[in-house]
């Protein structure tokens, strides 16, 4: 069975090449671009979090739904990858096994689910980067359908992670993991909403 440390190294190695920033963190001078992001974020479940995490990319996103969706997926991947690395360390720290509370079993399952989510979001980002103006509408539609499927699956995996702690007694491990993954779920949810918005506005996908 692959060790948590190896999982962590794989996360870093496999996502590093895909996570080159869309832009360096800057304050956009064009208020129209930030207004576009704010308006777009209002369609998500967590608009304030959406705007605060994406407004720094306004100078590159400008008023492109495609660029905004891609930035949101990249941010979601960063958050999921960091949470997975943290859970990997937690699994290693608690490797002696369960203390009877069920926390270790839930932690281990959560780590595996979050690993799946990282892979799905990473695949989504890779697909988003392949979508360009040179592609025909059928290819764009197919690519976006894949992204929607993978991002939805990632959100389901993240929800499965926190649901696994429902029968576990309150404690530091449960609180820490659930708090971290809940934040990741919000970023994934926002990214999916922006992908759906792009798909709907640009090519009329449901």
Phi, psi and omega in degrees: 000136182294135182283156178304323181297317179296321176302316181298316179297321178295321178301312182295315184292318186281337182260342186301315184291337181267350187255024174299130186302142175294327176200156174289154183292111179223165175265118183291136179276335182273107183293338178296325179290318179290327176295322177298317180294317180298315180297317179296320181293337179293348177272355181266170179284338183230072188298322181294316177296319178301309183293317182295330182273338186248344183296334179293343180261014186301324184293337178260320178298320184052244179232044181255118178296326179294312180294324180293316179297319180295319178298319181295321178294320179297318179295317179299321179295318178301314181295317181293319180296317179295319179295321179295321178296321178295316179295327177299317178294323179294319178297319179295318181296324183259025186294349179294340177119181184288146179264010181101347181275344183089000184294318183293319178298317179294321179298314181296316178295320180298317179300318179293319178295319181291327175299319176297319180297319178301315180298321181290319178290322177299317177297324179295316180295318178300318179293319179299324181287346177272346182280119181217170183296342181282347182277147175284164186298327179294320179292320178295317180299317180296316180297316180293326177298320176297315181298315179300318180295314183291320179292323176295319179295321179297317179296321177296318178297320179294321178293322177298323178302307182289327178297332179295344180264000185299325180266009182265138179298150180300140180186175185295321181296312180300313182297314182298310184294313182296321178297315181294315184288329176299320177295317178300319179301322180295317179294320179294318178299315179297317180298316179298319180298320180287327174296315179298320180295317177299313181298322181288315185286322187275320184229013173071024177282146179289000000 
